[in-house]
Amino acid sequence: MSKQVYVKKQVQERIKINSKEKEMPNANKNNLLSKNLKNNYPIRLQRTCSASSLSSLSLIKRCNWITNNSDKVYVRFHDECWGVPVYDDNRLFEVLAMCGMLMDFNWTEILKKRELLREAFGGFDPKFVSKISEKEIIEKASDKELKLAESRVRCIVDNAKCIRKVASECGSFSSYMWDYVSYKPLINKFKYPRKVPLRSQKSDIISKDLVRRGFRLVGPVIVYSFMQAVGMTIDHLVDCFRYGECVNLAERPWRHVS
């Protein structure tokens, strides 16, 4: 079975799961969500009270940017993924691509088409994406569901090629990225949203080197968003229920996942 056919099959299965999820009672639905997340992220997540509370946002203290009006897909991303250390190259590539899309979309819009993106870009396998042809680039750019400009598609393909070069030099893209924080998440203690920076000295350094290596859409702000999402920096507010959980995950030894 080819990589593309395999990924398409996986996406179709996830779409079926999402359809069944809508018909499930909340308890079963949340168990299914946790199971799927464990498959998508290298660190097995601890069960949290978030899984049973998506329908009652006011009962749990979250970061202030999560409100009663926040879309459930965004709340789940905050509760289960944002700030969780990610070490797998494919997942890191996926998040880097999504952060680049923040130039055109918000997190909710990006997360809602995540499965479509995975299907279009072979599960964000750098080897697969780096071999996407000119014809395929144009086809993906014209896909009305993806809504990606041709320049954005080319950016993802070009970055895949860069990631392969980095992996060849450093052993993995994960090793390269995590080396910047000495293989341990940076733990911040922000009490208020206004204190959370848009960029940092570290993201400036990483951005500069990524650009030198030929990466695109990797400015300091995008890189910092990437660092937050993959747990290189813990920016949950200190009174958010996820803060302590992510800090505990950050204390685990760094794991290289090839």
N, C-alpha and C positions, 0 to 999 in steps of 0.2 A: 504493500500500500504506500503510495507516495505521500510526502510530507503534506502537500496541499490538500489531498483527499482526506488524510487523517485529521488535520485541523478542522476542515469543513464538517467532518462527522462529529468532532468534539463540540463544535459550536452549535450544531443542530441539536445535539443531546442537551446542551445547556439551555437552549431555547425551550425545549420540551419541559425541562425541569422548571424553568421560570413560569411556564403556563400552568403546570401542576401546582406550583407554589401559590398562585393566586387563589386556587380552590381549597387550599389546606387551612386547617385551624392554625392559629398563631403559633402554638407550641411546636407542631410538626414543621411548620414553615421555618421557624428559627433554627431548629435542629439541622434542617437541610442546608440552610445558609451557612452555618458553621462548618458543616462537612465540606461544602464547596470551597470555602475560604481556605481550609486546610490544604486542599489540593492545589490552590493557586499560590500559596506563600510557603517558603521553605521552613519558617519557624512555625511549629504547631501552636496555634493560639489557645490560651487558656479560656475556658468558658467564662463569660462575664455576664453581669446583670443586663448588659445592653441588649443581648439577644432577645430578652423577653419584654423589652420596654420601648420598642420602636413606635408603638402606637400610643405611648404616653410620655412624650418628651419632657414634660414638666416635672416628672417624678425623679429624674436623675440630673445631677449637675454636669453639664457639658461645657465645652468652650463656648464663649459668648456668641461666636458666629453661627452656632447651631441654634435655630429658633423653631418655634412651633410651625412656622411656614416653610421650613427647610424640606426639600424633597427627601423621601425615604432612602433613595439610592445614595444621596450625599451623606445622610445621617449614618448609614451602614458603613460607608467608606471611613468616616470619622471614627466610628466605634470599633471597627474591626481591622482596618488597614493603616490608616494615617499614623505615622510614628512607629510602626512595627518594623524592626530591622529586616531588610530584604537582602539576600546574598546571591541569589540566582541571577545569572547574566541575562536570561530572557526576560525575567520580571523587571530587572533594573532598566533594560532597554525599553520595555513597555512604559514604565513610569516616566522615563526621560522623554519619550515621544509624547505622552499625554501632557506633560508639563510644557512642552513646546507648543501644544495646541491651545494653551491658556492665552496665547496671543490673540486667538480668534473666538474661543468659547470659554464658558465657565466650567467649573468642575462637574456640576450636575449634567450639563449637556454632553460632556466628554464621557462620563461614566455610563450614561444611558446607551451609548453606542460602543461600549467597550467590547462586547462580543463580536460586533461587526468588524471592529478594528483588528481583533485577534484573527478573524477569518481572513481578512484582506492581507494581513502581514504575517501569515504563517505562524501565529502564536508568538510573534516577535522573536523568532529565532534569527539572530544576526546573519547566520550563513544563508538561510532561506531568503531573507529580505535583501541582502547584498546582491543576490542574483536576479532580482526583479528586472525584467527587460523594459526597454523604452516603451514598447507597445502596452505593457501591463501598467506602467506608470500613468500613461494617458487614460487607460481604461479606469483605473482607480480614481483619477482626478475627475472623471465624468460621472462617477457613481453618486447618484442623488441622495443616497442614504448616508454615505460617508461624509459628504459635504466638505471635502478637503481640496484646497487649491492645488494645482499641479506643483507649485513651488514647495508646498508642505509635504507632498508625497515624495518629491525628490530629496527633500531634507531628511526624511526618515530613511530612505534608501542609502543616502550618502553617510549618514551617521552609523548605519549598520556596517558599512565598509570600514569606517574608522574604529568601531568597537572590535572588529576582528583583528585589526592591526594592533590595538592596545592589548587584546587578549594574547596575541602572539608574543608580544614583548613582556607583558607582566604576568602571564599565566592565566588571567581572566580579567574581565572588565570589573568584576567584583573586587578583586585584589587591588586593582588600580584605584578605584573610588574609595574603598574603605581605608586604604593606606593614608589618605589625607586626614583622617580622624584617629589615626593610630589603632584602627580596627575596633574602636569602641565609640558608641554614640555620644554626642555632646549633649549633656543634660542641662537645659535651661530652667529657670524658675520664674517664669513670667506670671504675674497676677492679673494683668490687664491686657486686652487685645492691642492697645496702642503701643505696648512695649515690645510686641513681637515684630522683629525687623523684616524688611522686604529682602534684604541681602546682608551679607556679613563679610568680614575680612577673608574668611575661609572660602566662601562661595566666589569671591573675587579671584582668589588664587586658582581655584579649580577651573573657573570659567576661562581664565586667561590661557591655561594649559590646554583645555579642550579646543579652544579656537586655534591655538598653535598647531594642534594635531589634525585640524581640518573639520572639526565638528561644526554644525550649524544650529542656530536657535538655542544657544547655550550661554546667554548673557547671565550676569550675576544674579538677577532676580529669578530667572527660570531655574538656575542651578540651585538656588536656595529653596525654591518650592520643591524641587526634586529631593534635596536633602531632608526636608521635613517629611515628605511622603514615604520615603524608604527608611526612615528611622535613623539617618545619620545624625540628625539633631532632633531632640525631643522638645517640641514647642507646644504641646498641650498646656493649657493654663493650669497652674498648680491646684486649683480647686475643681478641675475636671476629673471625673471618675477614672478616665483613661490615663491620667498622668502617672499615678503610682504603678499601674499595670505595665505601661510602656517602660518606665524606669526599671522595673524588675526584669523585663525582657532585655533591656540594655546591659544589665549586669551579667548576662550570659556570655560565655566565651565566643569570640568571632568564629564563624564557621565558613570555610571555603567550600563553595558548591560549584563544581565545574560544569 
